[in-house]
């Protein structure tokens, strides 16, 4: 009897573990199936998304190319119209300018012939007036320069009487400008070699 009970318990335990194993297998099969379905769904979604983006990109690039072609065609058409209009305008302006120039040349030729004597008289009068003004200005300048020179000489003489160095300075400047190299050499020798004995 104990043995029957023991066998029965073992049989029930074996049935229970078989049921747990079956349940575990069913659960793992279900999870694996769901995971496969999810992966397939994600792959399908990714494929659909990349196909859609590729299609939209193709549509966009086609639209941009069409837009560029349309703009280029419009610009070329406008440019051709402008070139034609400018050509026509230039031809019309050139004809008008040629006509006006011909009239001006004819009028100027006759006006120059009639006015040349008057211009010569006016030019002579202007030249005489300018020469008189230049002579007057030259007299004023020379007089002012003489007054300035006299004043400056007086001022220098007064400074020289007071301080006594203007004459030496003037002589040094005159010595420098008469022979600059000799002046600089003598100063160099005096500064670095001492005064001459």
ZATOR-126765 format. One record per residue: y, z, x of N, C-alpha, C in turn. Coordinates in Angstrom, 2 decimals, m for minus. Layout:
<atoms>
Y,Z,X,Y,Z,X,Y,Z,X
...
</atoms>
This chain:
<atoms>
m1.14,0.00,0.79,0.00,0.00,0.00,1.27,0.00,0.88
1.26,0.86,1.88,2.41,0.80,2.77,2.53,m0.55,3.42
1.44,m1.05,3.64,1.46,m2.37,4.27,1.98,m3.41,3.27
1.65,m3.30,2.04,2.15,m4.24,1.03,3.65,m4.08,0.86
4.08,m2.85,0.92,5.52,m2.60,0.78,6.23,m3.17,2.00
5.58,m2.90,3.13,6.20,m3.41,4.36,6.24,m4.93,4.34
5.23,m5.55,3.94,5.17,m7.02,3.87,6.19,m7.53,2.85
6.26,m6.79,1.73,7.22,m7.21,0.73,8.64,m7.10,1.28
9.01,m6.01,2.02,10.33,m5.82,2.60,10.60,m6.91,3.61
9.57,m7.18,4.43,9.75,m8.24,5.43,9.95,m9.58,4.74
9.22,m9.83,3.68,9.36,m11.08,2.93,10.76,m11.18,2.33
11.26,m10.05,1.79,12.60,m10.06,1.18,13.67,m10.26,2.28
13.42,m9.61,3.43,14.37,m9.76,4.53,14.37,m11.20,5.03
13.20,m11.83,5.13,13.10,m13.22,5.57,13.79,m14.13,4.57
13.61,m13.84,3.26,14.28,m14.64,2.24,15.81,m14.48,2.35
16.22,m13.23,2.60,17.65,m12.97,2.71,18.25,m13.70,3.91
17.60,m13.62,5.07,18.11,m14.31,6.25,18.07,m15.81,6.06
17.06,m16.33,5.35,17.01,m17.76,5.07,18.18,m18.15,4.17
18.47,m17.28,3.19,19.60,m17.56,2.29,20.93,m17.52,3.04
21.10,m16.52,3.97,22.32,m16.42,4.77,22.43,m17.64,5.68
21.32,m18.04,6.30,21.34,m19.25,7.15,21.72,m20.49,6.34
21.14,m20.59,5.13,21.45,m21.73,4.26,22.92,m21.70,3.87
23.41,m20.49,3.54,24.82,m20.34,3.18,25.71,m20.70,4.36
25.33,m20.24,5.55,26.12,m20.54,6.77,26.11,m22.04,7.05
24.96,m22.67,6.93,24.87,m24.12,7.15,25.71,m24.88,6.14
25.67,m24.45,4.90,26.47,m25.11,3.86,27.96,m24.94,4.15
28.33,m23.72,4.58,29.75,m23.46,4.87,30.22,m24.29,6.06
29.43,m24.34,7.14,29.85,m25.13,8.32,29.85,m26.61,7.99
28.89,m27.08,7.16,28.91,m28.49,6.75,30.16,m28.80,5.93
30.51,m27.87,5.01,31.70,m28.09,4.19,32.97,m28.11,5.04
33.09,m27.13,5.99,34.27,m27.08,6.87,34.33,m28.34,7.72
33.19,m28.76,8.26,33.15,m29.97,9.09,33.55,m31.19,8.26
33.05,m31.26,7.03,33.41,m32.37,6.15,34.90,m32.36,5.83
35.44,m31.17,5.53,36.87,m31.07,5.22,37.72,m31.42,6.44
37.27,m30.97,7.64,37.99,m31.28,8.86,37.97,m32.77,9.14
36.82,m33.43,8.91,36.73,m34.89,9.07,37.64,m35.59,8.09
37.61,m35.13,6.84,38.49,m35.73,5.83,39.96,m35.57,6.21
40.33,m34.36,6.71,41.73,m34.11,7.09,42.13,m34.99,8.27
41.24,m35.10,9.27,41.52,m35.94,10.44,41.68,m37.39,10.03
40.81,m37.86,9.14,40.92,m39.24,8.65,42.23,m39.44,7.91
42.60,m38.43,7.09,43.86,m38.51,6.34,45.06,m38.57,7.29
45.05,m37.70,8.35,46.14,m37.69,9.33,46.21,m39.03,10.05
45.04,m39.57,10.45,45.01,m40.87,11.13,45.54,m41.97,10.22
45.13,m41.93,8.96,45.61,m42.92,8.01,47.12,m42.79,7.81
47.59,m41.54,7.69,49.03,m41.30,7.53,49.79,m41.81,8.76
49.28,m41.53,9.96,49.92,m41.98,11.20,49.95,m43.51,11.27
48.80,m44.14,10.91,48.75,m45.60,10.92,49.75,m46.18,9.94
49.80,m45.59,8.73,50.75,m46.08,7.72,52.20,m45.88,8.20
52.46,m44.72,8.82,53.81,m44.44,9.29,54.21,m45.41,10.40
53.33,m45.63,11.40,53.67,m46.55,12.49,53.81,m47.97,11.97
52.96,m48.36,10.99,53.10,m49.70,10.40,54.45,m49.83,9.70
54.83,m48.78,8.95,56.11,m48.81,8.23,57.28,m48.87,9.20
57.26,m48.03,10.26,58.34,m48.04,11.25,58.41,m49.39,11.94
57.26,m49.96,12.29,57.23,m51.27,12.95,57.81,m52.33,12.02
57.44,m52.27,10.75,57.96,m53.23,9.78,59.47,m53.08,9.62
59.93,m51.82,9.52,61.38,m51.59,9.37,62.13,m52.04,10.61
61.54,m51.80,11.80,62.20,m52.23,13.05,62.28,m53.75,13.10
61.22,m54.42,12.70,61.23,m55.89,12.67,62.30,m56.39,11.70
62.37,m55.75,10.52,63.40,m56.13,9.55,64.80,m55.89,10.11
64.97,m54.75,10.79,66.28,m54.42,11.35,66.69,m55.41,12.44
65.76,m55.71,13.36,66.10,m56.65,14.43,66.36,m58.04,13.86
65.61,m58.44,12.84,65.87,m59.74,12.20,67.25,m59.74,11.56
67.63,m58.63,10.91,68.94,m58.53,10.28,70.05,m58.58,11.33
69.87,m57.85,12.46,70.88,m57.86,13.52,71.01,m59.26,14.11
69.87,m59.92,14.37,69.92,m61.28,14.91,70.61,m62.23,13.94
70.31,m62.08,12.66,70.96,m62.91,11.64,72.46,m62.64,11.60
72.83,m61.35,11.69,74.24,m60.99,11.69,74.95,m61.58,12.90
74.33,m61.45,14.08,74.93,m62.00,15.30,75.07,m63.52,15.19
74.04,m64.18,14.69,74.11,m65.64,14.52,75.23,m66.02,13.55
75.34,m65.26,12.47,76.39,m65.54,11.49,77.78,m65.34,12.07
77.96,m64.24,12.81,79.26,m63.97,13.44,79.58,m65.04,14.47
78.57,m65.40,15.28,78.78,m66.44,16.30,79.16,m67.76,15.64
78.47,m68.11,14.57,78.75,m69.36,13.87,80.17,m69.34,13.28
80.55,m68.20,12.70,81.89,m68.07,12.13,82.96,m68.17,13.20
82.74,m67.49,14.34,83.71,m67.53,15.43,83.83,m68.95,15.98
82.69,m69.63,16.15,82.74,m71.01,16.65,83.49,m71.92,15.68
83.27,m71.71,14.39,83.97,m72.52,13.39,85.47,m72.24,13.42
85.84,m70.95,13.49,87.26,m70.59,13.54,87.89,m71.14,14.82
87.17,m71.02,15.94,87.71,m71.51,17.22,87.94,m73.02,17.17
86.99,m73.74,16.58,87.14,m75.20,16.46,88.37,m75.52,15.60
88.56,m74.77,14.50,89.73,m74.99,13.65,91.02,m74.71,14.42
91.02,m73.61,15.19,92.22,m73.25,15.97,92.52,m74.32,17.02
91.47,m74.80,17.71,91.68,m75.83,18.73,92.24,m77.09,18.09
91.70,m77.49,16.94,92.21,m78.68,16.25,93.65,m78.47,15.81
93.95,m77.29,15.26,95.31,m77.02,14.80,96.28,m77.00,15.97
95.90,m76.35,17.08,96.77,m76.29,18.25,97.00,m77.70,18.80
95.94,m78.51,18.84,96.09,m79.88,19.32,97.07,m80.66,18.47
96.95,m80.53,17.15,97.88,m81.22,16.25,99.29,m80.69,16.42
99.42,m79.36,16.52,100.75,m78.77,16.68,101.39,m79.20,17.99
100.60,m79.21,19.07,101.14,m79.61,20.37,101.60,m81.06,20.33
100.81,m81.91,19.70,101.21,m83.32,19.61,102.52,m83.46,18.84
102.63,m82.74,17.72,103.87,m82.79,16.93,105.05,m82.23,17.69
104.83,m81.09,18.38,105.91,m80.47,19.15,106.33,m81.37,20.31
105.34,m81.98,20.96,105.65,m82.87,22.08,106.51,m84.05,21.61
106.15,m84.65,20.46,106.92,m85.77,19.94,108.34,m85.33,19.59
108.47,m84.13,18.99,109.79,m83.63,18.64,110.61,m83.35,19.88
109.99,m82.72,20.88,110.71,m82.41,22.13,111.14,m83.69,22.84
110.25,m84.71,22.85,110.62,m85.98,23.48,111.82,m86.60,22.79
111.84,m86.55,21.46,112.97,m87.11,20.71,114.25,m86.33,21.00
114.15,m84.98,20.96,115.33,m84.15,21.23,115.80,m84.36,22.66
114.87,m84.42,23.61,115.24,m84.60,25.02,115.96,m85.93,25.23
115.48,m86.95,24.58,116.14,m88.25,24.69,117.56,m88.18,24.16
117.75,m87.50,23.01,119.10,m87.35,22.45,119.98,m86.51,23.36
119.42,m85.43,23.93,120.19,m84.56,24.82,120.62,m85.31,26.08
119.69,m86.07,26.66,120.01,m86.81,27.88,121.13,m87.81,27.61
121.05,m88.49,26.49,122.10,m89.44,26.13,123.43,m88.72,25.94
123.43,m87.59,25.23,124.67,m86.86,24.97,125.23,m86.27,26.26
124.36,m85.67,27.08,124.82,m85.06,28.34,125.40,m86.13,29.25
124.76,m87.29,29.32,125.28,m88.36,30.16,126.69,m88.74,29.77
126.93,m88.89,28.48,128.29,m89.25,28.05,129.25,m88.08,28.21
128.77,m86.83,27.97,129.64,m85.66,28.11,130.00,m85.42,29.56
129.04,m85.63,30.47,129.30,m85.41,31.89,130.34,m86.40,32.39
130.20,m87.62,31.95,131.17,m88.62,32.39,132.57,m88.26,31.92
132.71,m87.71,30.72,134.03,m87.36,30.19,134.58,m86.06,30.74
133.70,m85.11,31.12,134.13,m83.77,31.50,134.22,m83.61,33.02
133.70,m84.53,33.78,133.62,m84.38,35.23,135.00,m84.17,35.85
135.98,m84.91,35.39,137.34,m84.73,35.92,137.88,m83.34,35.61
137.64,m82.85,34.41,138.12,m81.52,34.02,137.44,m80.44,34.87
136.14,m80.60,35.10,135.40,m79.62,35.91,135.92,m79.60,37.33
136.22,m80.76,37.89,136.77,m80.80,39.25,138.08,m80.02,39.32
138.95,m80.20,38.32,140.22,m79.46,38.32,140.00,m77.95,38.18
139.09,m77.57,37.29,138.79,m76.14,37.10,138.20,m75.56,38.38
137.30,m76.28,39.02,136.66,m75.81,40.25,137.68,m75.60,41.35
138.63,m76.53,41.46,139.69,m76.39,42.47,140.52,m75.15,42.19
140.87,m74.91,40.94,141.66,m73.72,40.58,140.88,m72.44,40.88
139.60,m72.43,40.55,138.77,m71.24,40.81,138.65,m70.99,42.30
138.43,m72.04,43.07,138.29,m71.90,44.53,139.57,m71.35,45.14
140.73,m71.87,44.70,142.01,m71.37,45.23,142.20,m69.89,44.86
141.86,m69.52,43.64,142.03,m68.13,43.20,141.11,m67.21,44.00
139.84,m67.61,44.20,138.89,m66.79,44.95,139.35,m66.64,46.40
139.80,m67.73,47.01,140.28,m67.65,48.39,141.46,m66.69,48.52
142.39,m66.74,47.54,143.54,m65.82,47.55,143.07,m64.38,47.42
142.09,m64.12,46.55,141.58,m62.77,46.37,140.88,m62.29,47.64
140.11,m63.17,48.27,139.42,m62.80,49.51,140.41,m62.47,50.60
141.46,m63.26,50.71,142.50,m63.00,51.72,143.17,m61.66,51.44
143.47,m61.39,50.18,144.11,m60.12,49.81,143.18,m58.95,50.09
141.91,m59.11,49.75,140.93,m58.07,50.00,140.75,m57.84,51.50
140.75,m58.91,52.29,140.61,m58.79,53.74,141.80,m58.03,54.33
143.03,m58.34,53.85,144.22,m57.61,54.32,144.11,m56.14,53.97
143.71,m55.84,52.74,143.59,m54.44,52.33,142.53,m53.73,53.18
141.38,m54.37,53.40,140.30,m53.77,54.18,140.75,m53.50,55.61
141.37,m54.49,56.23,141.81,m54.29,57.61,142.83,m53.16,57.71
143.77,m53.10,56.75,144.75,m52.01,56.75,144.09,m50.66,56.55
143.14,m50.58,55.59,142.44,m49.32,55.33,141.61,m48.90,56.53
140.96,m49.86,57.18,140.14,m49.57,58.35,141.01,m49.07,59.50
142.20,m49.68,59.68,143.11,m49.23,60.73,143.58,m47.80,60.44
143.90,m47.51,59.16,144.32,m46.16,58.79,143.19,m45.16,59.03
141.98,m45.53,58.68,140.83,m44.65,58.87,140.57,m44.41,60.35
140.65,m45.47,61.14,140.43,m45.33,62.58,141.48,m44.41,63.20
142.73,m44.59,62.80,143.80,m43.73,63.31,143.57,m42.28,62.92
143.22,m42.05,61.69,142.98,m40.68,61.21,141.81,m40.06,61.97
140.72,m40.81,62.14,139.53,m40.31,62.83,139.84,m39.98,64.28
140.60,m40.86,64.92,140.96,m40.60,66.33,141.80,m39.33,66.42
142.71,m39.14,65.49,143.52,m37.93,65.48,142.65,m36.70,65.28
141.72,m36.77,64.37,140.85,m35.63,64.10,139.98,m35.31,65.32
139.44,m36.34,65.98,138.62,m36.12,67.16,139.43,m35.50,68.29
140.69,m35.97,68.43,141.55,m35.43,69.48,141.82,m33.95,69.21
142.07,m33.58,67.96,142.31,m32.18,67.63,141.06,m31.33,67.89
139.88,m31.84,67.51,138.64,m31.10,67.76,138.41,m30.96,69.26
138.68,m32.03,70.01,138.47,m31.99,71.46,139.43,m30.99,72.11
140.66,m30.93,71.61,141.62,m29.96,72.16,141.15,m28.54,71.86
140.57,m28.34,70.68,140.14,m27.00,70.28,138.85,m26.59,70.99
137.86,m27.46,71.01,136.56,m27.08,71.54,136.25,m27.67,72.91
136.80,m28.79,73.25,136.65,m29.38,74.57,135.30,m30.04,74.84
134.53,m30.40,73.87,133.22,m31.01,74.13,133.11,m32.43,73.60
134.06,m32.89,72.83,133.99,m34.22,72.23,133.99,m35.30,73.30
134.84,m35.16,74.30,134.90,m36.18,75.36,133.57,m36.27,76.09
132.98,m35.12,76.43,131.68,m35.15,77.11,130.61,m35.79,76.23
130.62,m35.43,74.95,129.65,m36.00,74.01,129.82,m37.51,73.90
131.09,m37.96,73.78,131.38,m39.40,73.69,130.90,m40.10,74.95
131.14,m39.48,76.14,130.70,m40.10,77.39,129.18,m40.18,77.46
128.49,m39.14,76.97,127.03,m39.15,76.97,126.48,m40.25,76.05
127.08,m40.39,74.87,126.65,m41.43,73.93,126.91,m42.80,74.54
128.07,m43.00,75.15,128.39,m44.28,75.77,127.41,m44.56,76.92
127.07,m43.53,77.70,126.12,m43.70,78.80,124.74,m44.09,78.27
124.35,m43.48,77.17,123.05,m43.80,76.59,123.00,m45.26,76.13
124.02,m45.71,75.39,124.00,m47.06,74.86,124.24,m48.12,75.92
124.86,m47.78,77.04,125.06,m48.79,78.08,123.77,m49.06,78.85
122.95,m48.00,79.11,121.67,m48.20,79.79,120.71,m47.09,79.34
120.01,m47.30,78.23,119.17,m46.23,77.66,118.06,m45.76,78.61
117.42,m46.68,79.34,116.32,m46.27,80.21,116.83,m45.39,81.35
117.94,m45.77,81.97,118.50,m44.97,83.07,118.93,m43.60,82.55
119.53,m43.57,81.35,119.97,m42.31,80.75,118.77,m41.38,80.54
117.69,m41.91,79.93,116.51,m41.09,79.66,115.83,m40.66,80.96
115.77,m41.54,81.97,115.13,m41.20,83.24,115.89,m40.08,83.95
117.24,m40.17,83.93,118.02,m39.13,84.61,117.86,m37.79,83.88
117.79,m37.79,82.54,117.60,m36.55,81.79,116.21,m35.98,82.08
115.20,m36.84,82.13,113.83,m36.41,82.42,113.77,m35.77,83.81
114.34,m36.44,84.76,114.31,m35.93,86.13,115.05,m34.59,86.21
116.18,m34.48,85.52,116.97,m33.24,85.56,116.22,m32.09,84.89
115.55,m32.39,83.77,114.85,m31.34,83.05,113.60,m30.86,83.79
112.83,m31.80,84.35,111.56,m31.43,84.93,111.58,m31.29,86.45
112.49,m31.98,87.11,112.52,m31.90,88.58,113.71,m31.10,89.10
114.63,m30.78,88.25,115.81,m30.02,88.65,116.98,m30.96,88.92
118.18,m30.41,89.02,119.37,m31.26,89.22,119.35,m31.87,90.63
120.02,m33.04,90.73,120.11,m33.73,92.03,121.00,m32.95,92.97
120.67,m32.98,94.26,121.45,m32.22,95.24,122.31,m33.11,96.06
</atoms>
